[in-house]
Every structure is written in structure tokens, then in C-alpha cells.
Amino acid sequence: MVTTENTGAKSKPVWWKFVVIIVAILVTVLIYLVSPLLLGNSSVKYADIEDHFKYGSIGGEEANGIPYWIWKVLPVMFPDKLPGEGYTSLGFISEPEQDLPIGFSQSKILFNRVGQNCATCHAGSLRDTPDSQPQIITTMPSNTVDLEGYIKFLSAVAVDKRFTAKEMMPMIESLGAKLNPLEKLIYRYLAIPQTRDALITQRSQFAFLERQSDYGPGRVDTFTSYKTRQFGFSSELIEEKELNGIADFPSIWQQKPREGMQLHWDGDNKSVNERNSSAALALVTPTTINLDAIHRVADWLWELPPPPYPYEINQELASLGKPIYQNNCASCHAFDGAKVGTVVPIEEIGTDRGRLDSYTYEFLSNQNT
């Protein structure tokens, strides 16, 4: 009896040591899996200002970002929803050795997410011939980008029955994703269903697109999406006359001379800084906007000259055209023109009312809050 009791007494601490070791191993493994998700949330930083403009975050990933591997797999899973191969078929410009097209940024918020930035609407390209390599020009209008097509693509995939973890996870892994076990669980049970829900919500916010004419490349209706996404206006209650405010993307170089002018197509703002923040709301929210990133771009644009005209100018024709321009165009289209940066009554300027009617008093009141 004495021998048996002594054996049991000696075995008890050995058992508890074993339990402690197992718990320690489990905690270590859990820390190893969780710490990359909880630590080091950040945006990709770019030393070069043009790279920052093309790929740097302005804060859109937190509010509107799509998990990186979901964004990457969408054109692979749903090629039938695109006009061609990948996101470039929508006019987005891809540079060699860059993971994302120009105008898309990446930030880590638990896991990597893809958002958009200023270059979505303000970086274009030109070619000498149809077979020439495109020359990328930042700060010019995004003349090839079909932004409406991109929005409609996301809306279409959101309601496709293939948008499930069962279908998506194998395709994500086939793209080379090296997710750890915890990340796989998060993608399967949180990221994929939540992204689908978010895109379905966004689809309802963009329901007005079905009532509009196609934008075409290089054009956008800025304010209708502001109404539905930022201020909660109902798409169904927006009047028909408000839906024709589609306008070209503008160039954004040489901002200094514009300070004090009535800006943003409609003359709704005289501050370049405020105009920049207002324009950024197409991609961010008031609580997620990265003002430091916006100001870095703004400082670069302040005195950035326009790119020189890339082809030889026929001076004889130019001399003939100069007085025509000065007499008929310069008052509205030259920096020293008398009407530049002012609001001209619609009755005088004689353009269509679409953009004017889109900018309603109710919308203005929400902007001022």
C-alpha cells in the first residue's frame, strides 16, 4: 500500500508537466498564427512620388477594400463577366513587374486588402501607332478606364452562385496564395461571405446605373454615387433629370493657379484642398481618408507643369489658329481668361443642364455637414 501511494504521488507532477508543455505549444502556435494578423497593419509606402500617386493608399481599403486574394481571383473565376482578359480589359493600365494596375493600392488591415486611389481617374496613356508601346502619363485623364464597367463587374459577380468559399478557395490556392491555417479559416468563413455581402450592398447603392446611359471610357458620374453611398439617398427616389451629370475625367497638373477659382466642374468649391478631400470621398469615407497621403499628392501637383506636347507642331497652322482661339475660346479656357474659374449662367454658356441638375440643393446641404 505504501509503495502504491508513493508511485501515484510521484506521477502527478509528471502529468501536470505534460499538460503545461501541451498548453505552451498550443499558445505558441496560436501566437504564431494570429500575430501576423494583429500586428503591423499598414499601407505600402513608396519613396517616389509618382509611384505613390499610382499605387499608394489614400485610405480606401478600410472602408471599401476587397481582400487581396478575392480581388485577384475574381477575373479568373468570372471571365464571362468581363469584356476581355483581366482587369486590363476594363482599360486599367498594368505596368511590367507591378502586381496591381495603376490606380489600385494595397493596405494590410488584418490581411491585405485592395483599394483605389487618385490615379484611377487621373493616369492615362498614348501611343504613336496602334502597335506602339503605350506611354503612361500620370495626372492626365484616365482616357481608357471604364469605371462603370468595373463597378458593374463587381455587381455581377456578387450575385453569381459561384461566389462561395467552396468554389473560391481552391482557385485562390491555384494562384499561389500561401495562407496559413488561420488565414484559410478567416477567408472561408469571414472574408469571402462578408465581401459578397458588401458587394451586394454596393450593387444596391449603384442601382441607378441601370437608368443611365453608358459612361464610356474616361468618364464618370461623380455625384450620384456620393448621394447613395455617402449620404444614404435612395437610388429609386433620385429624379431622372439628376442622372445625366456624366463628365470627363479632368487633368490635375498645375493646381496652384486654380486656388480661389470656383472648382470641381460646378464651381462648388474655391479651395483646392477642400476640393481634393471632396473628390477623394468617391473612394474613402470621412473617417478613413488618409490626409497625409492626399496632401503629399497635392504638394506634388501644386506646381507640376503639364507634359509637353509630344509631337512636332506646325507653326504655320498654329499661327493661323491662335487668333481663332483667342477670340472664341480663351476667355473660358486660358488661365488668364476673364471667365476662367467662374460660374457662367447656364443660359449664357448654352451647354446641356445635366451636370447642373445633378448638383442639387439637398446634396449641397449634405456636403456642408
Secondary structure, 3 states (H helix, E strand, C coil): CHHHHHHHHHHHHHHHHHHHHHHHHHHHHHHHHHHHHHCCCEECCCCCHHHHHHHCCCCHHHHHCEEHHHHHHHHHHCHHHCCCCCHHHHCCCCCCCCCCCCCEEEEECCCEEEEECHHHCCEEEECCCCCCCCEEEECCCCCCCCHHHHHHHHHHHHCCCCCCHHHHHHHHHHCCCCCCHHHHHHHHHHHHHHHHHHHHHHHHHCHHHHHCCCCCCCEECHHHHHHHHHCCCCHHHCCHHHHCCCEECCCCCCCHHHCCCCECCCCCECCHHHHHHHHHCCCCCCCCCCHHHHHHHHHHHCCCCCCCCCCCCCHHHHHHHHHHHHHHCHHHHCCCCCCCCCCCCHHHHCCCCHHHHHCCHHHHHHHCC
